Amino acid sequence: NGDVTNPACSGIEGVLEAYHRSLRSVQLYGPTNFAPVVNHVARSAAAVLDGSQYFVLLIITDGVISDMAQTKEAIVNAAKLPMSIIIVGVGQAEFDGKAVVVP
């Protein structure tokens, strides 16, 4: 939501509001390292295992992932947590064959 000290959003409306707000302020640049942000959100999700919160990490990228091995490991480690990770590639970069699916 843009607030580092309290990043929670309330419901789908809050998520959409945070998304629209971020579109006006985000600047895309490289390198494209996802593992740190996945691990950061995973730590937050791991702290709330009572079912009272669910975390959605939306990453919009204009570049190919620079730390693919670390990102895959972070995603696999986060798979058991109450969170979803959505990565959307925009622009002209080659995004083929880079999906990580954890059942």
Secondary structure, 3 states (H helix, E strand, C coil): CCCCCCCCCCHHHHHHHHHHHHHCCCCCCCCCCCHHHHHHHHHHHHCCCCCCCCEEEEEEECCCCCCHHHHHHHHHHHCCCCEEEEEEECCCCCCCCCCCCCC
